[in-house]
């Protein structure tokens, strides 16, 4: 039986353990991550943590400015499932309906509490003694 084909979408360090786990369990056929960004005093282009991990894992990577630019490659990868972890871009129905098994989003809070782009700082600022991942 063929392995489930996964496309992984993520950017920061938070997403790296999920990428590594997916790569251990499934066939990660591609990784979509944010474009390299200028960082530091010299404003040198720096890859995000997911790109670095994907390179170490030998997985194909695309870094589109807009998701529209990624659609041809996503179709070519023929994912059964898309896993999203702290990707930082909204996904249109065109992406969400592409894989037959749908999309799985990993969020760093116990939803619906602290939905949005910064759930960990929100939990700390709210004084939460417990949080989780949904």
Backbone as CSV, one residue per row, in Angstrom:
resi,resn,N_x,N_y,N_z,CA_x,CA_y,CA_z,C_x,C_y,C_z
1,UNK,0.844,-1.181,0.000,0.000,0.000,0.000,0.888,1.243,0.000
2,UNK,0.631,2.200,-0.891,1.484,3.390,-0.951,1.308,4.270,0.283
3,UNK,2.405,4.954,0.644,2.356,5.859,1.789,1.511,7.083,1.466
4,UNK,0.908,7.647,2.486,0.139,8.874,2.335,1.073,10.005,1.922
5,UNK,0.678,10.732,0.869,1.478,11.843,0.344,1.078,13.128,1.066
6,UNK,2.050,13.738,1.721,1.812,14.920,2.545,2.515,16.124,1.942
7,UNK,1.822,17.255,1.912,2.473,18.548,1.716,2.415,19.245,3.062
8,UNK,3.555,19.768,3.500,3.642,20.450,4.789,3.783,21.943,4.543
9,UNK,3.016,22.743,5.295,3.104,24.202,5.210,3.385,24.757,6.594
10,UNK,4.474,25.484,6.730,4.828,26.090,8.005,6.043,26.970,7.839
11,UNK,6.370,27.725,8.886,7.520,28.623,8.794,8.406,28.643,10.038
12,UNK,7.882,28.972,11.242,8.781,29.175,12.380,9.207,27.871,13.057
13,UNK,10.048,28.018,14.042,10.582,26.886,14.812,9.460,26.024,15.394
14,UNK,8.360,26.633,15.800,7.222,25.893,16.344,6.779,24.767,15.407
15,UNK,6.896,24.972,14.096,6.405,24.003,13.113,7.386,22.871,12.823
16,UNK,8.646,23.036,13.189,9.674,22.049,12.826,9.401,20.658,13.407
17,UNK,9.049,20.507,14.695,8.765,19.150,15.193,7.628,18.462,14.429
18,UNK,6.632,19.220,14.017,5.532,18.636,13.236,6.018,18.179,11.870
19,UNK,6.877,18.970,11.234,7.452,18.566,9.946,8.266,17.290,10.108
20,UNK,9.109,17.242,11.131,9.952,16.056,11.343,9.095,14.813,11.620
21,UNK,8.050,14.962,12.423,7.161,13.831,12.716,6.454,13.361,11.443
22,UNK,5.979,14.303,10.643,5.315,13.937,9.388,6.284,13.202,8.467
23,UNK,7.530,13.670,8.415,8.536,13.034,7.551,8.880,11.626,8.037
24,UNK,8.794,11.399,9.347,9.053,10.062,9.895,7.924,9.078,9.572
25,UNK,6.698,9.589,9.496,5.530,8.717,9.367,4.962,8.604,7.957
26,UNK,5.186,9.632,7.145,4.542,9.700,5.838,5.554,10.080,4.767
27,UNK,5.082,10.137,3.552,5.897,10.619,2.441,5.630,12.115,2.266
28,UNK,6.510,12.946,2.806,6.371,14.396,2.639,6.914,14.732,1.253
29,UNK,5.996,15.010,0.334,6.376,15.208,-1.067,6.746,16.647,-1.372
30,UNK,6.457,17.558,-0.443,6.813,18.956,-0.654,6.559,19.781,0.581
31,UNK,7.292,20.885,0.670,7.167,21.812,1.795,6.944,23.210,1.229
32,UNK,5.945,23.894,1.767,5.662,25.275,1.391,5.956,26.131,2.614
33,UNK,6.797,27.141,2.434,7.171,27.992,3.546,7.312,29.430,3.081
34,UNK,7.459,30.336,4.031,7.581,31.758,3.711,8.900,32.036,2.990
35,UNK,8.920,33.052,2.138,10.184,33.450,1.503,11.213,33.884,2.549
36,UNK,12.501,33.720,2.208,13.573,34.189,3.086,13.371,35.679,3.348
37,UNK,13.713,36.103,4.581,13.503,37.499,4.969,14.810,38.114,5.462
38,UNK,14.992,39.415,5.270,16.180,40.082,5.803,16.159,40.045,7.332
39,UNK,17.319,39.753,7.925,17.409,39.686,9.390,18.772,40.201,9.840
40,UNK,18.824,40.658,11.078,20.075,41.117,11.664,20.468,42.500,11.182
41,UNK,21.579,42.986,11.717,22.039,44.334,11.368,22.371,44.472,9.895
42,UNK,22.921,43.428,9.321,23.280,43.467,7.905,22.114,43.196,6.977
43,UNK,20.943,42.926,7.552,19.735,42.618,6.774,19.998,41.533,5.728
44,UNK,20.735,40.503,6.161,21.045,39.377,5.285,19.814,38.481,5.153
45,UNK,19.534,38.034,3.925,18.397,37.133,3.720,18.602,35.862,4.530
46,UNK,17.600,35.533,5.341,17.705,34.408,6.263,16.518,33.469,6.061
47,UNK,16.780,32.167,5.926,15.667,31.222,5.771,14.950,31.007,7.103
48,UNK,13.668,30.670,7.023,12.928,30.332,8.238,13.325,28.925,8.690
49,UNK,12.937,28.588,9.902,13.315,27.305,10.505,12.794,26.109,9.705
50,UNK,11.594,26.213,9.156,11.032,25.092,8.389,11.823,24.859,7.109
51,UNK,12.269,25.921,6.454,13.085,25.734,5.245,14.375,25.000,5.594
52,UNK,15.025,25.429,6.677,16.271,24.789,7.101,16.047,23.304,7.376
53,UNK,14.968,22.979,8.095,14.666,21.576,8.411,14.335,20.789,7.145
54,UNK,13.570,21.382,6.240,13.204,20.692,4.998,14.439,20.394,4.151
55,UNK,15.392,21.321,4.124,16.646,21.078,3.404,17.404,19.914,4.034
56,UNK,17.443,19.877,5.376,18.114,18.773,6.076,17.442,17.437,5.765
57,UNK,16.126,17.466,5.610,15.363,16.246,5.313,15.367,15.898,3.823
58,UNK,15.915,16.780,3.011,15.964,16.534,1.574,14.617,16.626,0.880
59,UNK,13.733,17.468,1.395,12.399,17.606,0.809,12.353,18.799,-0.143
60,UNK,11.578,18.696,-1.222,11.417,19.836,-2.130,10.714,20.993,-1.414
61,UNK,11.125,22.210,-1.733,10.606,23.402,-1.057,10.167,24.421,-2.097
62,UNK,9.038,25.075,-1.818,8.679,26.283,-2.557,8.400,27.378,-1.539
63,UNK,8.667,28.625,-1.944,8.500,29.778,-1.064,7.736,30.880,-1.800
64,UNK,6.456,30.680,-2.024,5.696,31.658,-2.808,5.395,32.930,-2.013
65,UNK,5.395,34.054,-2.726,4.943,35.301,-2.101,3.433,35.256,-1.899
66,UNK,2.739,34.689,-2.861,1.286,34.536,-2.793,0.947,33.071,-3.084
67,UNK,-0.047,32.545,-2.400,-0.406,31.135,-2.573,-0.847,30.824,-4.001
68,UNK,-1.393,31.813,-4.694,-1.780,31.619,-6.086,-0.593,31.105,-6.909
69,UNK,0.613,31.596,-6.562,1.833,31.207,-7.270,2.212,29.743,-7.014
70,UNK,1.674,29.148,-5.973,2.040,27.782,-5.581,1.119,26.716,-6.154
71,UNK,0.001,27.102,-6.731,-1.032,26.128,-7.092,-0.562,25.078,-8.096
72,UNK,0.185,25.470,-9.110,0.644,24.473,-10.089,1.519,23.419,-9.418
73,UNK,2.422,23.858,-8.538,3.300,22.907,-7.855,2.513,22.039,-6.882
74,UNK,1.563,22.627,-6.168,0.735,21.833,-5.250,-0.001,20.733,-6.012
75,UNK,-0.565,21.075,-7.150,-1.262,20.062,-7.959,-0.290,18.980,-8.427
76,UNK,0.909,19.386,-8.826,1.906,18.416,-9.304,2.331,17.455,-8.194
77,UNK,2.399,17.942,-6.959,2.775,17.076,-5.834,1.678,16.063,-5.507
78,UNK,0.450,16.310,-5.893,-0.688,15.414,-5.667,-0.794,14.955,-4.209
79,UNK,-0.919,15.893,-3.278,-0.984,15.481,-1.874,-2.302,14.786,-1.542
80,UNK,-2.205,13.796,-0.652,-3.404,13.190,-0.073,-3.914,14.048,1.083
81,UNK,-2.981,14.749,1.740,-3.280,15.548,2.927,-2.302,16.712,2.978
82,UNK,-2.778,17.870,3.423,-1.901,19.012,3.686,-1.903,19.249,5.189
83,UNK,-0.713,19.338,5.773,-0.561,19.668,7.194,-0.044,21.098,7.279
84,UNK,-0.719,21.911,8.086,-0.368,23.322,8.237,-0.025,23.587,9.695
85,UNK,1.129,24.214,9.936,1.540,24.572,11.300,2.224,25.934,11.264
86,UNK,1.542,26.957,11.766,2.120,28.302,11.851,2.664,28.757,10.501
87,UNK,1.850,28.640,9.479,2.278,28.988,8.121,2.268,30.492,7.885
88,UNK,1.263,31.173,8.408,1.239,32.627,8.294,0.538,33.172,7.067
89,UNK,-0.113,32.325,6.304,-0.890,32.789,5.155,-2.269,32.134,5.203
90,UNK,-3.279,32.878,4.776,-4.616,32.304,4.675,-4.678,31.390,3.460
91,UNK,-5.350,30.275,3.620,-5.483,29.318,2.526,-6.883,29.414,1.936
92,UNK,-6.939,29.583,0.640,-8.217,29.677,-0.068,-8.814,28.279,-0.264
93,UNK,-10.083,28.263,-0.616,-10.784,26.998,-0.857,-10.064,26.154,-1.900
94,UNK,-9.438,26.795,-2.873,-8.708,26.087,-3.927,-7.615,25.188,-3.342
95,UNK,-6.970,25.648,-2.271,-5.940,24.850,-1.590,-6.602,23.827,-0.673
96,UNK,-7.572,24.280,0.101,-8.205,23.422,1.106,-8.911,22.214,0.501
97,UNK,-9.404,22.352,-0.708,-10.142,21.254,-1.341,-9.271,20.391,-2.250
98,UNK,-8.007,20.733,-2.400,-7.114,19.975,-3.287,-6.856,18.543,-2.806
99,UNK,-6.430,18.330,-1.557,-6.132,16.953,-1.140,-7.406,16.185,-0.786
100,UNK,-7.488,14.922,-1.188,-8.693,14.140,-0.899,-8.976,13.955,0.593
101,UNK,-7.933,13.941,1.434,-8.143,13.794,2.876,-8.224,15.138,3.581
102,UNK,-8.179,16.235,2.836,-8.331,17.559,3.407,-7.039,18.134,3.961
103,UNK,-7.212,19.077,4.880,-6.088,19.779,5.500,-6.198,19.673,7.015
104,UNK,-5.057,19.555,7.662,-4.975,19.479,9.117,-4.174,20.682,9.589
105,UNK,-4.774,21.513,10.444,-4.087,22.688,10.966,-3.692,22.449,12.416
106,UNK,-2.435,22.728,12.737,-1.929,22.601,14.101,-1.816,24.010,14.666
107,UNK,-2.537,24.282,15.762,-2.572,25.624,16.351,-2.105,25.558,17.799
108,UNK,-1.287,26.523,18.205,-0.645,26.500,19.528,-1.512,27.082,20.637
109,UNK,-2.783,26.716,20.659,-3.648,27.055,21.792,-4.812,26.081,21.807
110,UNK,-5.534,26.108,22.906,-6.737,25.283,23.010,-7.894,26.099,22.432
111,UNK,-8.094,25.950,21.136,-9.123,26.727,20.452,-10.492,26.504,21.072
112,UNK,-11.342,27.505,21.114,-11.238,28.779,20.419,-10.432,29.849,21.169
113,UNK,-9.992,29.541,22.377,-9.225,30.543,23.130,-7.916,30.845,22.396
114,UNK,-7.581,32.085,22.311,-6.337,32.575,21.706,-6.180,32.187,20.243
115,UNK,-7.301,32.230,19.521,-7.168,32.041,18.078,-6.414,33.245,17.520
116,UNK,-5.785,33.059,16.388,-5.029,34.150,15.774,-3.563,33.801,15.649
117,UNK,-2.777,34.802,15.279,-1.386,34.573,14.887,-0.400,34.488,16.044
118,UNK,-0.780,34.866,17.255,0.181,34.866,18.369,-0.412,34.202,19.607
119,UNK,-0.762,32.918,19.531,-1.449,32.276,20.650,-0.581,32.069,21.889
120,UNK,0.704,31.838,21.727,1.556,31.601,22.896,1.725,32.881,23.710
121,UNK,2.105,34.009,23.092,2.154,35.251,23.875,0.795,35.615,24.476
122,UNK,-0.290,35.350,23.742,-1.623,35.655,24.264,-1.909,34.855,25.528
123,UNK,-1.518,33.583,25.563,-1.728,32.752,26.755,-0.913,33.282,27.931
124,UNK,0.320,33.698,27.680,1.175,34.240,28.746,0.599,35.547,29.268
125,UNK,0.231,36.450,28.357,-0.313,37.748,28.764,-1.644,37.607,29.497
126,UNK,-2.385,36.548,29.202,-3.661,36.302,29.885,-3.477,35.620,31.233
127,UNK,-2.242,35.217,31.543,-1.983,34.547,32.810,-2.461,33.108,32.848
128,UNK,-2.660,32.495,31.692,-3.116,31.104,31.652,-2.080,30.195,32.313
129,UNK,-2.535,29.317,33.178,-1.624,28.355,33.807,-1.521,27.076,32.982
130,UNK,-2.389,26.953,31.995,-2.388,25.767,31.146,-2.800,26.165,29.734
131,UNK,-2.143,25.569,28.759,-2.532,25.749,27.362,-2.220,24.453,26.633
132,UNK,-2.364,24.445,25.345,-2.118,23.211,24.612,-2.096,23.454,23.126
133,UNK,-2.275,22.393,22.377,-2.254,22.455,20.922,-3.521,21.790,20.403
134,UNK,-4.157,22.423,19.421,-5.333,21.829,18.777,-5.112,21.788,17.286
